[in-house]
Amino acid sequence: MVETLNWDHTMVDVTDLQDAIDYFNAKGLAFAPGGKHEYWGTKNALDYFGLNYIELLTVADKEKAAAFPYQNNSAIHDAVEDYFDGIQRITTIAIRTDDIVATHRRLKGLGLDVGEITDGKRVDPAGKLVQWKIFYINDELANHLPAPFFIQWNENDDQRREDLKKQGLIKFHPAGDLFVKQAVFNVSDPEETAKQWSAILQAEVLREGDNFTVNIGNKQLIFTPGVENRLFKLIFHGAKLPEKLQLGQIRFELTDKE
């Protein structure tokens, strides 16, 4: 049985959480504090677009955050380094799986250095314990691009959607009926990078000129020529008015496409 994979959320590193919330919410988004990760010494704010969400991440406890290793924590470790370096940017995406053991086994079979499956948890501002299983890829991908990581929530998609609606986390956005449609990666070798992601996600690569696209559900990962070797921007559909948002190196493009 092939596991089902979806784009779960996007990691965005910020240096001042409240400043980032204020900036994006003034532009019609709806970030709210998510809670603290006690083990990592980090805290976050979340904005949901259905089950897909964006996580603004920053350091809450400098001593704890500086202490944990890269192995088995790659995306969090990168966020902590960005915080201490004063960098704000989009880093990588989390992939939701409905069978994390099968996903872990398959990626290990591809020769990737996958970390252990571990249990994660945080307490949200309402006092609710949120739990999940997670693992990271310890390798970087082609051209030092950060790898995605993988998560399985303790509730299925339908249960989570209902819970998030009841909590008021899936909600109306002042900027429109927004949803994240595309992640644009600027990389020096788009074809090779797209092939790596296609193997990881078990998805076909489509070519259009110099750009390569990997579909995940009804969303796209687009790999374009560039020197950044980063996830460069997110493109949203459903905005009332087109607008480009930028905070540090973080770029969100709101479009009025349905």
VOMARRO-874038 format. One record per residue: residue in one letter; z, y, x of N, C-alpha, C in turn. Coordinates in steps of 0.001 Angstrom, whole numbers, plus 500000, padded with zeros to 6 digits. Example, Ala and Ser with C-alpha at 12.3 -4.5 7.8 and 13.67 -1.06 7.14 Angstrom:
BEGIN
A507800494310513190507800495500512300507800496700513200 S507080497750512850507140498940513670507870500030512900 
This chain:
BEGIN
M500000498796500843500000500000500000500000501253500877 V499050502155500625498959503399501394499933504418500808 E500698505048501681501652506042501189500918507285500681 T501522507986499730500965509230499200501549510404499975 L500662511258500491501085512407501288500701513701500598 N501589514684500644501328516015500105501867517071501066 W501286518242500995501787519389501772503052519874501071 D504186519648501707505472519942501075505873521399501261 H505943521851502514506310523245502744505827523724504100 T505932525017504304505474525676505531506654526339506204 M506767526121507502507862526702508285507434528065508834 V508249529076508596507976530430509068509226530936509783 D509086531243511067510220531692511871510395533203511745 V511610533636511453511900535067511350513148535391512174 T513259536630512582514403537048513397515531537638512564 D515197538222511415516210538767510513515856538319509102 L516639537392508565516287536762507301516218537768506153 Q517208538650506054517223539591504941516073540582505027 D515740541023506232514602541935506395513309541269505934 A513145539982506284511934539253505893511877539078504374 I513014538722503766513070538601502310512671539921501660 D513249541009502154512986542328501559511510542699501673 Y510909542430502833509505542789503039508601542008502077 F508734540693502064507828539884501244508072540085499754 N509329540231499370509603540422497939509118541778497448 A509109542773498326508553544078497947507041543980497713 K506418542929498255504980542710498081504673541757496926 G505698541370496163505456540553494978505747539084495126 L506340538659496265506786537284496383508213537192495842 A508851536029495960510161535863495309511073534957496136 F511292535321497387512183534537498245513636534713497820 A514379533610497896515814533640497631516513532829498730 P517754533201499107518470532426500131518564530959499747 G518305530083500719518321528649500443519608527967500847 G520251528461501901521485527853502376521467527683503879 K522496527003504382522651526810505825522498525339506190 H521931525112507389521891523778507986523022523772509024 E524153523177508682525323523255509565525062522613510922 Y524358521472510928524127520758512188523305521591513159 W522257522242512631521350522992513496521817524422513769 G522734524923512950523140526324513112522078527290512625 T521325526873511596520254527719511058520502528001509579 K519762528947509038519805529247507607518397529613507159 N518168529575505836516808529789505379516762530548504059 A515551530949503712515231531467502383513962530761501938 L513864530509500628512768529695500112512059530418498975 D510745530187498889509955530647497751509049529497497339 Y509164529089496060508453527920495552507198528322494800 F506133527535495029504857527668494336504557526282493769 G505260525920492681505331524523492287506237523807493277 L505878522575493635506695521849494614506424522308496040 N505291522926496265504972523470497589505753524773497786 Y506393524920498923507187526126499143507069526628500575 I507544527842500766507582528447502094509042528609502493 E509351528234503717510708528337504245510743529379505364 L511468530462505119511778531415506186513017530900506894 L512944530725508188514037530101508943514508531018510065 T515826531106510227516385531896511313517687531266511772 V518274531836512803519525531323513375520714531935512642 A521680531064512312522929531526511693524089531458512682 D524076530434513539525133530226514531524458530039515886 K524510531060516711523764531045517977524193529907518898 E525481529636518937525972528586519840525471527209519405 K525599526892518124525093525616517614523583525508517773 A522890526583517434521425526558517452520882526344518860 A521562526896519850521086526778521234521387525413521841 A522219524612521159522743523399521787521936522134521510 F521227522065520372520627520763520043519276520594520746 P518859519330521004517675519070521820516362519157521033 Y515254519185521776513911519194521186513602517859520525 Q513980516750521190513675515411520665514261515261519267 N513429514792518332513815514545516943514124515819516159 N513864516968516739514137518246516053513064519284516357 S511839518870516671510861519762517304510627521066516541 A510409521008515227510093522230514476511291523173514418 I512499522613514268513700523449514235513941524047515615 H513758523246516640513946523722518014512991524867518322 D511735524744517887510759525821518098511205527102517395 A511763526965516191512222528140515439513372528837516150 V514250528049516728515382528631517463514878529373518701 E513925528763519410513344529444520581512679530756520169 D511940530737519051511302531963518567512346533033518257 Y513452532626517666514518533585517338515021534271518607 F515337533491519619515872534070520860514812534868521618 D513522534539521409512434535287522054511972536480521214 G512540536661520032512166537785519164510787537647518537 I510348536395518291509006536137517748509107535742516274 Q508249536331515457508149535957514047506743535419513804 R506651534168513343505333533572513147505449532318512275 I504299531878511785504211530598511085504130529513512153 T504891528434511974504856527412513027504091526161512607 T504550525468511589503885524222511208504172523933509742 I503667522785509280503915522393507896504652521061507855 A505384520877506780506041519596506502505195518830505494 I505056517541505729504287516667504849505264515788504073 R505124515816502751505967514980501891505318513607501730 T506112512571501928505635511203501762506494510498500716 D505900509549500020506677508765499067507156507455499680 D506859507237500995507334506045501701507465506400503181 I508599506987503531508751507528504883508761506430505937 V509230505239505582509243504121506532507812503706506861 A506954503613505841505547503244506065504823504316506869 T505085505592506566504454506687507313504873506648508771 H506148506451509013506694506382510373506043505237511145 R505941504084510514505353502906511164503883503155511496 R503151503757510550501712503996510760501477504973511905 L502251506072511953502057507064513007502445506506514376 K503460505689514388503834505024515643502686504140516108 G502017503481515148500866502643515468499687503424516021 L499617504727515700498563505581516250498866506002517693 G500058505634518192500441505985519561501186507290519673 L501571507880518543502326509130518581503785508852518900 D504416509777519612505839509691519916506607510220518707 V506968509324517799507673509733516589509171509557516785 G509933510547516344511386510456516433511935509546515356 E513223509320515411513877508463514426513856509119513047 I513901508281512009514110508778510650515597509101510506 T515899510321510138517293510728510001517529511315508610 D518794511423508235519177512017506959519446513499507157 G518905514308506248519151515747506279519875516189505029 K520594517281505134521276517813503950521627519274504175 R521726520000503084522255521347503102522872521618501734 V523776522562501705524376522970500441523720524276500031 D523117524300498828522441525520498387523459526550497897 P523031527789497654523980528840497270524772528532495991 A524236527641495154524955527268493928525952526138494173 G526038525682495416526972524608495752526411523215495585 K525122523099495266524490521781495071524096521189496426 L524414519924496622524035519227497843522586518765497724 V521757519207498650520344518828498694520166517853499855 Q519549516694499597519440515654500621518002515163500776 W517696514687501972516360514178502260516391513279503485 K515310512559503712515082511826504963513934512512505679 I513980512496507009513029513312507762512773512687509130 F511564512889509659511337512600511077510307513578511630 Y510385513761512931509515514699513648508622513932514618 I507495514532514945506633514032516020507007514811517270 N507370514100518326507819514770519545506665515269520408 D505454514745520165504270515218520889503778516536520295 E503190517372521142502322518425520630500942517814520413 L500127518462519592498778517979519371497833518638520375 A496530518502520172495548519097521086495830520580521260 N495668521046522494495824522476522819497219523007522497 H498228522133522589499655522518522409499979522991520996 L499167522579520028499466522931518637500683522132518168 P501674522795517545502827522044517031502393521014515990 A503006519850516036502686518780515080503391519031513751 P502878518439512673503624518481511413504836517563511499 F505740517683510540506817516700510427506821516156509005 F507631515140508760507523514358507523508866514250506826 I508821514345505500510043514399504707509885513560503443 Q510963512920503044511020512251501741512308512694501062 W512170513321499896513325513826499162514016512690498431 N515290512909498101516035511843497418515705511763495933 E514870512670495436514376512604494062512853512508494098 N512251511902493074510793511872493031510259513243492602 D508938513395492647508336514717492403508679515265491024 D508605514417490008508876514902488644510318515357488492 Q511247514594489052512662514973488988512905516290489719 R512319516408490903512517517641491680511939518847490955 R510748518678490372510120519799489669511023520282488531 E511570519350487765512451519729486656513718520397487162 D514310519833488217515531520422488790515281521833489303 L514158522015489980513844523328490552513578524358489455 K512969523919488360512765524835487227514093525214486591 K514976524217486412516286524485485812517101525459486670 Q516955525330487996517683526215488906517035527599489011 G515872527766488379515174529040488459514469529266489781 L514213528182490529513561528320491839512043528283491720 I511511527487490790510089527596490452510007528655489361 K509422529793489701509502530949488802508259531822488924 F508236532828488084507147533806488069507175534654489335 H505987534979489859505872535893490994505286537222490521 P505915538322490837505372539627490444503936539845490914 A503549539231492060502186539418492586501147538614491813 G501584537699490931500629536911490165501040535457490080 D500153534650489527500395533206489393500000532541490713 L500810532784491736500435532438493105500608530957493408 F499707530430494237499934529129494864499256529136496222 V499865528415497159499315528324498510498139527355498470 K496981527832498875495760527028498796495303526505500149 Q495419527339501189494864526966502493495774527422503631 A495801526606504673496408526985505950495276527097506961 V495196528227507639494129528454508622494724528358510024 F494207527403510799494636527199512174493559527762513094 N493925528680513977492996529152515008493240528336516271 V492250527548516668492440526621517788491206526627518682 S491419526292519956490310526351520899489352525168520748 D489788524073520105488898522928519867489088522475518413 P488446523187517460488663522873516048488307521437515671 E487222520910516225486791519562515841487810518511516264 E488270518588517501489235517603518000490563517709517244 T490991518937516996492267519141516288492175518615514864 A491057518896514186490869518393512822490867516866512800 K490273516233513805490266514772513875491683514222514001 Q492516514897514805493904514456514940494635514532513603 W494482515669512910495145515832511615494599514840510593 S493300514554510655492732513620509689493313512225509890 A493550511831511139494162510524511409495611510500510921 I496324511591511152497723511675510727497827511626509200 L496904512308508517496971512429507061496098511410506326 Q495346510602507079494412509638506478493446510349505525 A492842511416506023491950512241505203490665512521505968 E489596512733505223488270512978505797488190514393506376 V487386514550507434487096515869508002485758516355507462 L485730517569506947484492518188506467484136519344507391 R482848519461507730482408520526508627481572521550507884 E481838522825508183481014523917507669480853524933508792 G479707524884509456479502525743510625480451525354511738 D481195526340512246482154526078513326483534525695512803 N483689525655511474484985525363510884485057523911510415 F486249523353510501486486521971510088487661521967509112 T487503521230508008488510521232506948489019519820506694 V490335519711506523490979518464506114491675518745504788 N491315517987503759491935518168502446493229517377502359 I494231517989501736495475517286501437495840517637499997 G495673516670499101495802516962497681494740517977497283 N495156519029496581494206520074496166494255521284497102 K494738521075498309494855522153499287494050521798500535 Q493826522790501379493014522556502565493699523074503839 L493512522320504901493848522770506245492522523085506920 I492362524327507362491091524789507922491289525098509403 F490451524511510240490552524685511684489364525515512152 T489650526697512677488615527649513083488755527970514566 P487662528393515219487752528722516646488659529932516878 G489532529829517868490431530935518202491268530571519410 V491918531561519974492694531336521200494184531147520924 E494635531386519688496067531363519396496659529956519468 N495857528941519077496346527569518974497623527501518150 R497550528141516989498677528194516060498158528083514620 L499068527803513727498798528005512307498813529511512127 F497641530084511897497437531530511997497803532270510718 K497417531705509542497732532393508283497708531426507110 L498364531840506034498313531137504763497484531957503785 I496648531272502999495847531930501970496355531470500603 F496694532454499766497196532199498421496104532512497413 H496010531721496362495158532043495220496041532487494056 G495420533168493085496114533536491859496756534906491851 A496491535728492875497103537057492919496453537990491901 K497235538924491370496676539939490477495713540844491241 L496099541205492462495277542045493320495250541464494723 P494087541454495391494032540968496771494866541861497692 E495566541239498615496350542009499587496617541148500806 K496678541784501972497010541089503208498390541541503671 L499282540578503887500641540864504307500818540433505760 Q501548541230506522501818540850507906503197541330508320 L503971540397508868505283540697509441505340540016510793 G505370540794511868505222540200513191503874539501513271 Q503879538227513646502636537446513697502414536634512413 I503269536829511409503147536106510144502083536781509288 R501102536014508847500026536568508019499888535762506733 F500004536448505613499745535865504293498598536666503676 E497588535968503174496467536627502503496474536251501026 L496720537227500164496739536993498729495340537286498181 T494769536321497460493438536516496873493539536341495357 D492562536891494650492561536776493192491724535600492710 K491419534666493594490721533436493187491666532562492370 E491081531859491406491905530960490579492167529652491306 
